[in-house]
Amino acid sequence: MKFRKIYLEITNACNLVCEFCPGTTRPIEHIDLGRAERYIATLAPLSGILHLHIMGEPLHHPEFSSILTLCAAHGAKVNLVTNGTLLSHHTALLLNSPAIQQISISLHSLEANAGQNVEPYTSRIIEFIFAQKIHPNISLRLWNREHSLNSPATQFFLTALCTSGHFNGTPDQMIRTLQAKGALRISDYLFINTAERFEWPNLEAPDLGESGRCPGLNDQLAVLVDGTVVPCCLDRNGVTALGNLEEQTLAEILAAPRAQTMRDGFGRGHITEPLCRRCTYRLRFDKK
């Protein structure tokens, strides 16, 4: 099988505590390089893109540089999602690695950490995104669109972006465009993207019924830091564990009855798994 994207969690540890992040009940750990290479070698041929993120902050991994080298060696293109606080520790690596395709910086961590000093955080990100103008693509992400666009922290960041001399416009113009279109192109390589807030699925949430669709196991796949394979990046605790790469091959896991039933059900508009039945994010695919 081929997937449009595969998520590989290299660590579930994070250096921030964001109010919108539910965290995980799993033990906190970093993937070791031996397992990282095995997983990357398995996953890279199956997808054009590896997302080194599910929970945790990938730049918090003590051997992130080596993991990125492994991705490049196996021909894997990487999309990186980061809270942005550690970018300055890896500037040269991130801007020059042949593996990096896109860096998504979660600006919503600005408003989600009340004790964070906004000014140095903003300055470091702006310095990073304008350090090099060709490679890679950079997406500045605002998760909770309506709330984030009105937050003082976001407005401070947009003001700083405008006064940096790299954007001909005002913060108000930016906000109006983002409210109307959801995205804004700053340059050929720099974008601001917004999204509506969603709730992380959990087994205590209301059952939304068995009718619906999801790209899980057809369009995407996710592997947790301990090797557990799950159908998508929202299964942060491995509730829908399909198998483990330390015990089975990925081919065996995907050919097993549980995975087959899930995938076939999604294709027919039928939701079989308890966690998936309680996922509000999948309702977006019903609209499409």
N, C-alpha and C positions, 0 to 999 in steps of 0.2 A: 504494500500500500504506500501511497504518497500522501503527504499532508502539506497544506499551505503553510502551516507554522507548527512548531513543536516548542513547548515550554520545558526548560531544564532548570530546576531550582538548584543552584550551586551552594546556597546557604539560606537558612530560614532565620538567621540572626539579623537584627537591625539596630542601627545606632540612634533611631528616633522612636518615639511613641506617639503615633498620630491618632487623633480621636476617631477618624473614620476607619481605621484598620482594626479588624477584629482579632488580629494575632492568630496564634495556632496553639493547639493542645499538644502538639508533637514535641519531642525533645529538641532543644536547640543544637544545631550542628553545622559544620562546614563539610562539604564534600572533599574527600582526599583526592590527590592527583591521579592515583591509579584508577579509582572508580570513575573519575571525571573523564579520563581518556577512553575507557571502555564504553561509557554511555555516549560520548560524543561520536565515537567511531560507529556506534550502532545507529544513532539518530540522524547524523549528518546526511547520509544518502537518501533518507526518507523525506527530507524537507529542504526547501531552499533557504529557510530561515530558522535559526534557533533563538528563542527568547530566554535569556539567562535569568529568569525571574518567575517566581510564583508568590511566595512570601519572602520577607527579608530584603536586605539591601545588598545587591551583588558586589558592589565596590567595597563592602565590609569584609569580604573574604580575604584572608591574609595572603593567598596565592592567586589573586585574580589575574595578575599578569601572565602567569604560567597557564592558566585555564584559557585565556584568550589566545595564547600561542598554540595550544592544542586545537582550538577551533580553526585557526588558520591552517594548521598542518593537515586537517581533515577536510578542508574546503568548505567549512561551514560559515555562512554569513550570519552575523549576530545583530539582533536588535536588543538594546540594553535599556531597561527601565530603572531609573535611579531617582532618589530624592534630591540629588544635587549637592549634598553637603560635602562629599568626598571627591568631587571632580578635580579639584586642584591637586590632589595627590596622584592623579593618573593622566594629566593633561596630554603630555606627549604621546603616551601609549594609545589613548582613545582617539586622538586626532590623526594618528598615522598607521594604526593597525589595519592590515588588509582585510581582517575579519569583520570589523565593525561596519555595519550598513546604516544603522540609525541609532541615535541616542534620544530617548524620551525622558525628559526631566519633569518630574511630578511637582509642579508649582503649588499644588494644594497642600503640600507639607508646610508651606508658609503659614497658612491659617490654622493648621491642625496642631501646631506646637506653640502654645501661647507664650512660653518662655523664651522662644527663639528670637535672637536679634535679627531683625529683618534686613538691616542695612548691609552688614558684611556678607550675609547669604546672597543678597541680590547682586552685590558687587562681584562676588566670585563667579556667579553664573554668567553674568554679562561679560566678564573678562574671558571666560571659557568659550562662550558661543561665538565670540568675535576674534578668537585667537587664530583661526584659520577659516578661509572662506570657501573652500571647495569640498573637503571631505571631513566628516560624514554629514548626512542629513540630521538635523536636530529638531525635535518636536517638543515644544513647551506645552505641558498638559495641565488643564484645569478640569478636575473630575466633577465637581458639583457646580454645574454651570451657573445657575442663577445666583446662588449664594456666593460663589467664588468671585464672580465678576463685580460684586458689590462690596467685597471685603476690603478693609483698609490695606491689608498686606498685599493683595493683588494690585490694587491701584497704585501702591508705592512702587511695585515692580514695573508696572507698565509705564509709569512716569519716568523711572530711571532708564527704561529701554528707549523711550522717546528722546530723552535728553542726552543719550549716548552718541547721537549723531548718525545712527544707523537706520533710522526709520523716520520718514517724512510724514508726520501726523501727530495727533494728540491722543492722550489716554482715552478721552471721551469718544473719539472716532474709532479707536480700537474696540472699545466695549460695545459700541453700536453695531459694528461689523460682526463681532463674535456673537452678539445676541441674535442677529438676523441670520447669519450663515453657519455659526458654530465653529468656524475656523478662519484663520487669517494668515496669509502668506507674507512674510517679512522680506524674504529674499529667495534666491533659487534653492537654498539649502536650509532655510530656517522658517518654521511654521509655529503658530499657536493653535492648539486644538482643544476643544471643550467637549464635555459629555454630560449627560444627565446622571444624577446620583442613582445608585442602585444599592440594594441590600445584599450582603453576602448570604448565600443559601445556607440553611441549617435545618436539622431535623425537627426542631421545635416550631418552625414556621408553619403557617397554614398550608394545607395540601391544595395545590392549584389545579389538580385533575390530571388525567392521563393523556389528554389531547395536547399536542404541541410538537415543535421541532427544535433541533439544536445541531450545530455543526460539530459537536463533540464526536470524536472517533472517526469522523469523515473528513473534516476540514482541519481539525487540530487534535493534539494529544499533549499530555503533560506527564512529567516524571519528577516526583518529589526527591528531596535531597538524599533520602535513604534508599532510593531505587524503586519506590512504589509507583506503579503506573496508574494514572487516573485519566478520565475522559477529557477533562478541561482544567483550565487554570483557576477556576473558582472553588475546586474541591480542596480547600486549604488544609484539611485534616485527614485526607485520605479515606473519607467515608466510603467512597465507591472504588475501593482498591481492586484493581483487575488482576494484579500479580506484582511480582517484584523482580527486577532485573538481576538481582543477586541469586535468584533461585530458578528463573526461567529465561528463555530467550524472548525477545519482544514478539517474534513471530508466534511463539506458543501462546503468549498472553493474548494477542489479538485474535487468535483462532479459537480461543476457549469459548464455551457457550455463553458466559455472561457478557463478554465483549460483543459477540456476534448478535445476541439478542438486543443489546442496547443500540448498536449501529443500525440494525434492521428496523428497530422501532422508530428511531429518529427519522429514517427515510420515509416511513409510512405515516408520520405524524402521531406516533404513539410513544408516550413516555413510560418507561418501565421501572426506573430506579427511584427509591424514596427521596433522595436528595434532589434529584432532577425535577421531581414533581413539585418541590418547594422552592424552586429557583425562579425568581422574578426576572432575571436577566434574559432567560429564554423567551420571554414574552415579546422581546424586540424582534425576534426572528418570525414570530407569528404575524406581526404587522407587515413585515416584508413580503 
